[in-house]
Amino acid sequence: MNKKYIITSESFNTRLDRWFRLNICDIPQSLIEKNIRKGNIKVNKKKSKSSYKLQKNDLISIFKTNFTPDKNKKKTEKYIPTKKDLNSSNDMFIENNENFVVINKPEGISVQSGTNSRKNIIDILRNTKEFESYRPYSVHRIDKATTGILIVAKNRNFAQFFTSLFRIRKIHKTYLAIVIGELEGKKGTFTDTLYYYEGKKETKVKAITHYKVFDSNNNYSLLQLNPETGRKHQLRKQLLIHGAPILGDPKYRITGKVNKNKEVLMLHAYSIKFSMNNKRYNFTAKPPAAFLNILKEKYLKMNL
C-alpha cells in the first residue's frame, strides 16, 4: 500500500533524506539513495535527489512500506531529568518566547547526549514548562565544561534560521576566560591553523579569534574573546598555542597533573548578539560563582 505525506512549514527546507529518517524510518543513507533511484521515494510524483530541500506543500510518495531500521545502529536513549535537574533549570532562562530560548548553561552538562555523557541540556529542556508545547532544537554548542549563553530554538524554522546566521557569521559571541600567564599587548587577534584527527585522517582549518585583556598580573590574566570562526575547542586550542592556557583546562594545558574533582574550566560564554527583522538582540549571562571566586582569588578585576 502506498503512502503519501504533505510537507508542512515545520519541515520546510529540510533535506529529503533527513526528513525520511526523522519521519519514516532511520535506515542507512545507502538504502535511502537506492530507493530514490528506484522511484520508491518521490517528491511531487518525480524522482529527486536525497539532498533536495523540501518546500511547503510538497507531496512525498512512498511506494514500499517494508523499510526496517538498521539493527546494528546504536540507539541513543533520551535522558530523563531528575526533580533536581528541573528545579535547577528555572534559573537558567534568560529569554523565553514562542520561537526560542536563551539560557545560561551550567558547568558539567553537555548540550546534547553523547557516548560519555547522557545528561544533556536538550533532554532537560524537553521536560520543562517552557517547552510544554514545543520541541527543543540545538542550533549551536558549547563544551560540556564551558558555562554561559546558549540559544535553543523551539521550532524547525527558527532552528534553520539561527543555523544560517551562524554559518554566515552574523551571530557574535563574547567569552570570558581566566588564563595562566600574560599576553603581549592589551588586544590583538589570533590567526592559527588548527589540526583535527579522525583515525588516520588529518584535517586543517583556519581559526580566528580577537582578544582583549581586561586585567592581568604576573601569573594570570582575564581575557575577553570574540571568535570569528567556530572551530571545535577553538578558544582552548588557540590559547594553549599562544602560551596562555585556560585555567582548569584538563586537556589543553602545558604541564601538571589534573585533579578532576577540584578544577573547573574558567571559560564562560558571556554574551551573544544578532539581528532579526531589523531588531537587534543582545543577551548576557552572569558568570557562575566559581568563576567570580577565582577572579577574587587571583586579584583580577572585571570591568564590563
TALIN-V664385 format. One record per backbone hydrogen bond with DSSP energy under -1.0 kcal/mol. CO is the residue of the C=O (numbers start at 1). NH is the residue of the N-H. Records with the same first field share a line. If there is no record, write none. Layout:
CO: NH + NH
//
This chain:
3: 62
5: 60
7: 57
8: 11
11: 14
14: 54
15: 19
16: 20
17: 21
18: 22
19: 23
20: 24 + 25
25: 27
26: 70
28: 32
29: 33
30: 34
31: 35
32: 36
33: 37
34: 38
35: 40 + 41
40: 63
42: 61
43: 46
46: 43
49: 52
50: 17
52: 16
54: 13
55: 58
58: 7
59: 44
60: 5
61: 42
62: 3
70: 73
82: 86
83: 87
84: 88
85: 89
88: 91
89: 92
92: 104
95: 102
99: 154
100: 97
101: 152
102: 94 + 95
103: 150
105: 148
110: 121
111: 122
117: 114
119: 110
120: 124
121: 125
122: 126
124: 127
125: 128
128: 131
129: 132
131: 134
137: 153
144: 108
147: 269
148: 105
150: 103
152: 101
153: 137
154: 135
155: 159
156: 160
157: 161
158: 162
159: 163
160: 164
161: 165
162: 166
163: 167
164: 168
165: 170
166: 169
172: 273
174: 270 + 271
175: 225
176: 268
177: 223
178: 247
179: 221
186: 213
188: 211
190: 209
192: 207
194: 205
196: 203
198: 201
201: 198
203: 196
205: 194
207: 192
208: 228 + 229
209: 190
210: 226
211: 188
212: 224
215: 222
219: 181
220: 217
221: 179
222: 214 + 215
223: 177
224: 212
225: 175
226: 210
231: 234
233: 237
234: 238
235: 239
236: 240
237: 241
238: 242
239: 244
240: 243
245: 180
246: 249
247: 266
251: 253
259: 262 + 263
265: 267
266: 178
267: 147
268: 176 + 270
269: 149
270: 285
271: 174
272: 283
273: 172
274: 281
276: 279
279: 276
281: 274
283: 272
288: 292
289: 293
290: 294
291: 295
292: 296
293: 297
294: 298
295: 300
296: 299
//
